[in-house]
Amino acid sequence: MLFSSIKVDGKKLDMNKATKKRIMKLPAKTLHDYETLQPKRTAGWTSAVGTVAIIRAIKNNTQRIIPCNAVLDGEYGCHGLSMTVPTIIGRDGIHDIKILKLSEEEEETLKHTIDILNHHMRFVENYLDIK
């Protein structure tokens, strides 16, 4: 989570560690809550909203920044992995990936995540004999 980029009315919002820790627990709980909804229409609805935003950006060539998965080629120090990043999308697909300035803590967390993903990706590549 990129706490360093949160703004309210254009002003940076600072949070203490306790607040960040409490917020970081919310996605797992929220995901669980969505998964237990019957007939699971909320998760489908939110996926559809994101899909429509991407389609509109492509159709109308808006060059809009949309958080979506992209295979990274050096952005954020990552190579060959797909991660959700702020992407500029238009008629030709992804035009650019916006590089956000991260705090030191966010950079460390991202590097840790990339290391874990790389480990699992190498396992899959070895298993499938992909070079």
Contact map, one row per residue, 1 for C-alpha under 8 A:
11100000000000000000000100000000000000000000000000000000000000000000000000000000000000000000000000000000010000000000000000000000000
11111100000000000000000000000000000000000000000000000000000000000000000000000000000000000000000000000100010000000000000000000000000
11111100000001100001000000000000000000000000000000000000000000000000000000000000000000000000000000000000000000000000000000000000000
01111100000111000000000000000000000000000000000000000000000000000000000000000000000000000000000000000110000000000000000000000000000
01111110000100000000000000000000000000000000000000000000000000000000000000000000000000000000000000011100000000000000000000000000000
01111111000110000000000000000000000000000000000000000000000000000000000000000000000000000000000000000000000000000000000000000000000
00001111111110000000000000000000000000000000000000000000000000000000000000000000000000000000000000000000000000000000000000000000000
00000111111110000000000000000000000000000000000000000000000000000000000000000000000000000000000000000000000000000000000000000000000
00000011111000000000000000000000000000000000000000000000000000000000000000000000000000000000000000000000000000000000000000000000000
00000011111100000000000000000000000000000000000000000000000000000000000000000000000000000000000000000000000000000000000000000000000
00000011111110000000000000000000000000000000000000000000000000000000000000000000000000000000000000000000000000000000000000000000000
00011111011111000000000000000000000000000000000000000000000000000000000000000000000000000000000000000000000000000000000000000000000
00010111001111100000000000000000000000000000000000000000000000000000000000000000000000000000000000000000000000000000000000000000000
00110000000111110000000000000000000000000000000000000000000000000000000000000000000000000000000000000000000000000000000000000000000
00100000000011111011000000000000000000000000000000000000000000000000000000000000000000000000000000000000000000000000000000000000000
00000000000001111111000000000000000000000000000000000000000000000000000000000000000000000000000000000000000000000000000000000000000
00000000000000111111100000000000000000000000000000000000000000000000000000000000000000000000000000000000000000000000000000000000000
00000000000000011111110000000000000000000000000000000000000000000000000000000000000000000000000000000000000000000000000000000000000
00000000000000111111111000000000000000000000000000000000000000000000000000000000000000000000000000000000000000000000000000000000000
00100000000000111111111100000000000000000000000000000000000000000000000000000000000000000000000000000000000000000000000000000000000
00000000000000001111111110000000000000000000000000000000000000000000000000000000000000000000000000000000000000000000000000000000000
00000000000000000111111111000000000000000000000000000000000000000000000000000000000000000000000000000000000000000000000000000000000
00000000000000000011111111100000000000000000000000000000000000000000000000000000000000000000000000000000000000000000000000000000000
10000000000000000001111111100000000000000000000000000000000000000000000000000000000000000000000000000000000000000000000000000000000
00000000000000000000111111111000000000000000000000000000000000000000000000000000000000000000000000000000000000000000000000000000000
00000000000000000000011111111100000000000000000000000000000000000000000000000000000000000000000000000000000000000000000000000000000
00000000000000000000001111111110000000000000000000000000000000000000000000000000000000000000000000000000000000000000000000000000000
00000000000000000000000011111111000000000000000000000000000000000000000000000000000000000000000000000000000000000000000000000000000
00000000000000000000000011111111100000000000000000000000000000000000000000000000000000000000000000000000000000000000000000000000000
00000000000000000000000001111111110000000000000000000000000000000000000000000000000000000000000000000000000000000000000000000000000
00000000000000000000000000111111111000000000000000000000000000000000000000000000000000000000000000000000000000000000000000000000000
00000000000000000000000000011111111100000000000000000000000000000000000000000000000000000000000000000000000000000000000000000000000
00000000000000000000000000001111111110000000000000000000000000000000000000000000000000000000000000000000000000000000000000000000000
00000000000000000000000000000111111110010110000000000000000000000000000000000000000000000000000000000000000000000000000000000000000
00000000000000000000000000000011111110010010000000000000000000000000000000000000000000000000000000000000000000000000000000000000000
00000000000000000000000000000001111111010000000000000000000000000000000000000000000000000000000000000000000000000000000000000000000
00000000000000000000000000000000111111111100000000000000000000000000000000000000000000000000000000000000000000000000000000000000000
00000000000000000000000000000000000111111000000000000000000000000000000000000000000000000000000000000000000000000000000000000000000
00000000000000000000000000000000000011111000000000000000000000000000000000000000000000000000000000000000000000000000000000000000000
00000000000000000000000000000000011111111111000000000000000000000000000000000000000000000000000000000000000000000000000000000000000
00000000000000000000000000000000000011111111100000000000000000000000000000000000000000000000000000000000000000000000000000000000000
00000000000000000000000000000000010010011111110000000000000000000000000000000000000000000000000000000000000000000000000000000000000
00000000000000000000000000000000011000011111111000000000000000000000000000000000000000000000000000000000000000000000000000000000000
00000000000000000000000000000000000000011111111100000000000000000000000000000000000000000000000000000000000000000000000000000000000
00000000000000000000000000000000000000001111111110000000000000000000000000000000000000000000000000000000000000000000000000000000000
00000000000000000000000000000000000000000111111111000000000000000000000000000000000000000000000000000000000000000000000000000000000
00000000000000000000000000000000000000000011111111100000000000000000000000000000000000000000000000000000000000000000000000000000000
00000000000000000000000000000000000000000001111111110000000000000000000000000000000000000000000000000000000000000000000000000000000
00000000000000000000000000000000000000000000111111111000000000000000000000000000000000000000000000000000000000000000000000000000000
00000000000000000000000000000000000000000000011111111100000000000000000000000000000000000000000000000000000000000000000000000000000
00000000000000000000000000000000000000000000001111111110000000000000000000000000000000000000000000000000000000000000000000000000000
00000000000000000000000000000000000000000000000111111111000000000000000000000000000000000000000000000000000000000000000000000000000
00000000000000000000000000000000000000000000000011111111100000000100000000000000000000000000000000000000000000000000000000000000000
00000000000000000000000000000000000000000000000001111111110000000100000000000000000000001000000000000000000000000000000000000000000
00000000000000000000000000000000000000000000000000111111111000000000000000000000000000000000000000000000000000000000000000000000000
00000000000000000000000000000000000000000000000000011111111111000000000000000000000000000000000000000000000000000000000000000000000
00000000000000000000000000000000000000000000000000001111111111110000000000000000000000001110000000000000000000000000000000000000000
00000000000000000000000000000000000000000000000000000111111111000000000000000000000000001111100000000000000000000000000000000000000
00000000000000000000000000000000000000000000000000000011111110000000000000000000000000000110000000000000000000000000000000000000000
00000000000000000000000000000000000000000000000000000001111111000000000000000000000000000110000000000000000000000000000000000000000
00000000000000000000000000000000000000000000000000000001111111100000000000000000000000001110000000000000000000000000000000000000000
00000000000000000000000000000000000000000000000000000001110111110000000000000000000000001110000000000000000000000000000000000000000
00000000000000000000000000000000000000000000000000000000100011111000000000000000000000011100001000000000000000000000000000000000000
00000000000000000000000000000000000000000000000000000000100001111100000000000000000000111100000000000000000000000000000000000000000
00000000000000000000000000000000000000000000000000000000000000111110000000000000000001111000000000000000000000000000000000000000000
00000000000000000000000000000000000000000000000000001100000000011111000000000000000001111000000000000000000000000000000000000000000
00000000000000000000000000000000000000000000000000000000000000001111100000000000000111100000000000000000000000000000000000000000000
00000000000000000000000000000000000000000000000000000000000000000111110000000000001111100000000000000000000000000000000000000000000
00000000000000000000000000000000000000000000000000000000000000000011111000000000011110000000000000000000000000000000000000000000000
00000000000000000000000000000000000000000000000000000000000000000001111100000000111110100000000000000000000000000000000000000000000
00000000000000000000000000000000000000000000000000000000000000000000111110000011111000000000000000000000000000000000000000000000000
00000000000000000000000000000000000000000000000000000000000000000000011111100111111000000000000000000000000000000000000000000000000
00000000000000000000000000000000000000000000000000000000000000000000001111100111000000000000000000000000000000000000000000000000000
00000000000000000000000000000000000000000000000000000000000000000000000111111110000000000000000000000000000000000000000000000000000
00000000000000000000000000000000000000000000000000000000000000000000000111111110000000000000000010100000000000000000000000000000000
00000000000000000000000000000000000000000000000000000000000000000000000001111100000000000000000000100000000000000000000000000000000
00000000000000000000000000000000000000000000000000000000000000000000000001111110000000000000000000000000000000100000000000000000000
00000000000000000000000000000000000000000000000000000000000000000000000111111111100000000000000000000000000000000100000000000000000
00000000000000000000000000000000000000000000000000000000000000000000001111101111100000000000000000000000000000000000000000000000000
00000000000000000000000000000000000000000000000000000000000000000000001110000111110000000000000000000000000000000000000000000000000
00000000000000000000000000000000000000000000000000000000000000000000011100000111111000000000000000000000000000000000110010000000000
00000000000000000000000000000000000000000000000000000000000000000000111100000001111100000000000000000000000000000000000000000000000
00000000000000000000000000000000000000000000000000000000000000000001111100000000111110000000000000000000000000000000000000000000000
00000000000000000000000000000000000000000000000000000000000000000011110000000000011111000000000000000000000000000000000000000000000
00000000000000000000000000000000000000000000000000000000000000000011110000000000001111100000000011000000000000000000000000000000000
00000000000000000000000000000000000000000000000000000000000000001111000000000000000111110000000011100000000000000000000000000000000
00000000000000000000000000000000000000000000000000000000000000011111010000000000000011111000011111000000000000000000000000000000000
00000000000000000000000000000000000000000000000000000000000000111100000000000000000001111100011111000000000000000000000000000000000
00000000000000000000000000000000000000000000000000000100110011111100000000000000000000111111111100000000000000000000000000000000000
00000000000000000000000000000000000000000000000000000000111111110000000000000000000000011111111000000000000000000000000000000000000
00000000000000000000000000000000000000000000000000000000111111000000000000000000000000001111100000000000000000000000000000000000000
00000000000000000000000000000000000000000000000000000000010000000000000000000000000000001111111000000000000000000000000000000000000
00000000000000000000000000000000000000000000000000000000010000000000000000000000000000001111111000000000000000000000000000000000000
00000000000000000000000000000000000000000000000000000000000000000000000000000000000000111101111110000000000000000000000000000000000
00000000000000000000000000000000000000000000000000000000000000100000000000000000000000111101111110000000000000000000000000000000000
00000000000000000000000000000000000000000000000000000000000000000000000000000000000000111000011111000000000000000000000000000000000
00000000000000000000000000000000000000000000000000000000000000000000000000100000000011110000011111100000000000000000000000000000000
00000000000000000000000000000000000000000000000000000000000000000000000000000000000011110000000111110000000000000000000000000000000
00000000000000000000000000000000000000000000000000000000000000000000000000110000000001000000000011111000000000000000000000000000000
00001000000000000000000000000000000000000000000000000000000000000000000000000000000000000000000001111100000000000000000000000000000
00001000000000000000000000000000000000000000000000000000000000000000000000000000000000000000000000111110000000000000000000000000000
01011000000000000000000000000000000000000000000000000000000000000000000000000000000000000000000000011111111000000000000000000000000
00010000000000000000000000000000000000000000000000000000000000000000000000000000000000000000000000001111111000000000000000000000000
00000000000000000000000000000000000000000000000000000000000000000000000000000000000000000000000000000111111100000000000000000000000
00000000000000000000000000000000000000000000000000000000000000000000000000000000000000000000000000000111111110000000000000000000000
11000000000000000000000000000000000000000000000000000000000000000000000000000000000000000000000000000111111111000000000000000000000
00000000000000000000000000000000000000000000000000000000000000000000000000000000000000000000000000000111111111100000000000000000000
00000000000000000000000000000000000000000000000000000000000000000000000000000000000000000000000000000001111111110000000000000000000
00000000000000000000000000000000000000000000000000000000000000000000000000000000000000000000000000000000111111111000000000000000000
00000000000000000000000000000000000000000000000000000000000000000000000000000000000000000000000000000000011111111100000000000000000
00000000000000000000000000000000000000000000000000000000000000000000000000001000000000000000000000000000001111111110000000000000000
00000000000000000000000000000000000000000000000000000000000000000000000000000000000000000000000000000000000111111111000000000000000
00000000000000000000000000000000000000000000000000000000000000000000000000000000000000000000000000000000000011111111100000000000000
00000000000000000000000000000000000000000000000000000000000000000000000000000100000000000000000000000000000001111111110000000000000
00000000000000000000000000000000000000000000000000000000000000000000000000000000000000000000000000000000000000111111111000000000000
00000000000000000000000000000000000000000000000000000000000000000000000000000000000000000000000000000000000000011111111100000000000
00000000000000000000000000000000000000000000000000000000000000000000000000000000100000000000000000000000000000001111111110000000000
00000000000000000000000000000000000000000000000000000000000000000000000000000000100000000000000000000000000000000111111111000000000
00000000000000000000000000000000000000000000000000000000000000000000000000000000000000000000000000000000000000000011111111100000000
00000000000000000000000000000000000000000000000000000000000000000000000000000000000000000000000000000000000000000001111111110000000
00000000000000000000000000000000000000000000000000000000000000000000000000000000100000000000000000000000000000000000111111111000000
00000000000000000000000000000000000000000000000000000000000000000000000000000000000000000000000000000000000000000000011111111100000
00000000000000000000000000000000000000000000000000000000000000000000000000000000000000000000000000000000000000000000001111111110000
00000000000000000000000000000000000000000000000000000000000000000000000000000000000000000000000000000000000000000000000111111111000
00000000000000000000000000000000000000000000000000000000000000000000000000000000000000000000000000000000000000000000000011111111111
00000000000000000000000000000000000000000000000000000000000000000000000000000000000000000000000000000000000000000000000001111111111
00000000000000000000000000000000000000000000000000000000000000000000000000000000000000000000000000000000000000000000000000111111110
00000000000000000000000000000000000000000000000000000000000000000000000000000000000000000000000000000000000000000000000000011111110
00000000000000000000000000000000000000000000000000000000000000000000000000000000000000000000000000000000000000000000000000001111111
00000000000000000000000000000000000000000000000000000000000000000000000000000000000000000000000000000000000000000000000000001111111
00000000000000000000000000000000000000000000000000000000000000000000000000000000000000000000000000000000000000000000000000001100111
